[in-house]
Amino acid sequence: MSHAPDTEFLRRIPHGARRTQSPRPSLTAVALVWALVAAQGLWGQSPKPSAYDVKAVYLYNFGRFVEWPASVTAKSGSFTVCVLGQDPFGPALDATLAGETIDGKSVVAKRISNPQEAASCRIVFMSSAEGSQIDKIIESLNKQAVLTVSDTPQFSQRGGMIQFVLEEQKVRFEVNLTAVQHAGLTLSSELLKVAISVRRKPSPGD
């Protein structure tokens, strides 16, 4: 008998769970999501998904546990996850997002070559190939109320919002909550509990 997780179960987790008034249901939903993402047999045809297979699923789920300002949600007919610069995902991101919806909007992947093309993006993953330009890109995107994500070293310390990291050979993430809040976005408190590190603005006197 196969013990590979049923990925359809991940798709069936209620989207409303991230805004529930009771913390227990939302915590349960998040725990199930991340448990499935971390499982070695997430895809039945691939007993060991690549790091970018896992990161693609993370990007989709970030969209379910983040809220954008009303001005952002009203201006687009789709929920767009963008990759800026060199694309490390290949077909994995498109396959993960195919047929999915968030808040009633179809989720689509888009490749862009510069920050000016990010006007329709909700999430932007920045390739580490952006190198020396990454600080300028972060500054530009943070002004557009876009969730910025990357696996570039020190990304969150440099003002990026979510940075993928490897911990015990598993994909995890850390959050720069100050950058998120300055951009007008709201992360679920339950999502923050799953992060391995949350950077917050120091309190006066710290």
N, C-alpha and C positions, 0 to 999 in steps of 0.2 A: 504493500500500500504506500502511495506517495505521501510524504509529509510536507510537500511544498505548500506555502501559504496560498490561500485563495485571494488573488489580487483584486478580484471583483468586490470582495468584502470591503477593501479600502475605498473603492469607488462609492460604496453604498453608505458610508458614514455620513450622517445628515449634515448638510452645509450649515444649518442653523445652530449646530452645536457650539460654534465659536462665539455666539452671542447670547448663549443661554444665561438665565439669571442664577442658576444653580451651578457652583463650581464643579461638582462631582461629574455630571454628564460630560462637560467639556474636557475635563482632565482625562476621563476614560477614552474619549474620542482621540485626543492627542496621543495618549499612550499607545493606543492600537495602531495609529498611523506610523509612529516611529518604530514600533516593534516590527511592523511589516516591512518598513523600509530597510531595516538592519538585517532582516533575515537573509540567509545565504541563498535560499531557494525562492526568491521573490518572483522570478520568472521561471516557469516550468521548463522552458526549453534551454535555460541557462542556469546551471546550478550555482554559479558564482558570478553575479552581475558585476560589471565594471564600476569603478568609482563614479563615472559620469552617468551610468544608468541610474545609480542611487541619487546622485545630485539632481537629475531631471525630475525624479519623483518628489524630492524635497522642494524644488521650485514650485511645482504644482500645489503642494500642500501649504507652502508659505502663503500663497494667494488666498487660501481658505481661512487663514488665521490672522490676516492683516486687514485693517479698514483704511480706506482712502477718503480724503475730503469729498463732499458731495459734488464739488465743482469738477473733480476728476472722474468720478463714476458716471456723471451725466453726459460726458462728451464723447464717449466711444460706444460703438455697438458690439464690441468684442473685448475680451480680457486678454491682452497681449503680453506674452512673455518674450522679451527680446534678448538676443545675444549680441553684444557689442565687440567688434573685432574678430579675431580668429575664433572659429567655432570648434570647441573640443568635444561637443556632444554627438556630432554626426546625426544619424536618424533617430537616436534615442529620445531626444526631446520631443520631436514631432510625434513619435509613437506613443509617448507617455501622455501627451496632451490631446491626442486625437479623440474626438467625441465627448470631451469633458466640458462641463460648464461650471462657472462660479458666479453666484448671485444672478443666475439666469442668463449669463452671457457666455457665448462660446469661447473656449480657451484656445488660443492659437500661438504658434511660435513664429518669430520674425527675426531675421538677421539684419543688423544695422552696422554702418561703418563709422558713424560719428554721433556725438551726443545730440546734435540738432535733429536727428531722425527719431529721437525718443519721445516725441510729443504724445504719441498714442500708446506708449508702453506703460504697463503697471509695474512690471518687474524688469530690471535690466541686469543680466549677468555679464560681468566684465572679464574678458580674457586676461590672463596674466601677461599675454604678449603686448598689452598696452604699455607696460613698463613705465618709463619716465613720464608719460602723459596722464597716468592714472589719477594724480592729485587734482589736475585741472578737470578731468572728466567727472570725478566725484563731486567737486564743487558745482559743476554745471547741472548734473542730474539731481542733486539734492534740492536745488531750487525749483525743480519741476514736479515735486511730490511723487518721485519714482522710488520704489524699493530697490536699493542697490545691493547686489550680491556678487561675491567673487571668491576664488580660492587663492588669490594673490597673498603672499606673506605680508602680515601687518596691515591688511586691508582695513580692518575695523579700527585699528589705532590711527589710521590716516583719514578717518571720517566716513568710511564705507559703513553700511548698515548691518549686513550679515556676511560673515566670513566662514566658509567651509574650512574645516581642519580635520586632520586624521588623528584619531585617538584609539590606540590599540588596534590599528589597521581597520578601523571603522570610520565612516564619514559622520562627523558631528558638526556643530556650528556654534559660533559665538556672535553676540549682538552688541552693536553700539547703539544703545537706547537713546542717548542724547541726540545722535544724528537722525534717528527715526522720528523723534518728537519735533525736532527743528523743522523737519520736512512736512509736518502736519499729518503724519501717519500714526496709526494706533495698532500696536501689537497685542494680541491676546495675552493676558497674564499667564495662561496655561502654556502658551508657546514659550514664554520666557523661562518657565520652570524646566523646560526640556533643554534649553541652551546650556552649554558647558561653562559659559562666561557671559556676563552682561555688564557692559561698560556704562556707567551712569555719571552724570555731571556731579562733581564733588559738592557736598553741602558747604555753605559758608563756614569758614574756620577750619575746614579739613586740611 
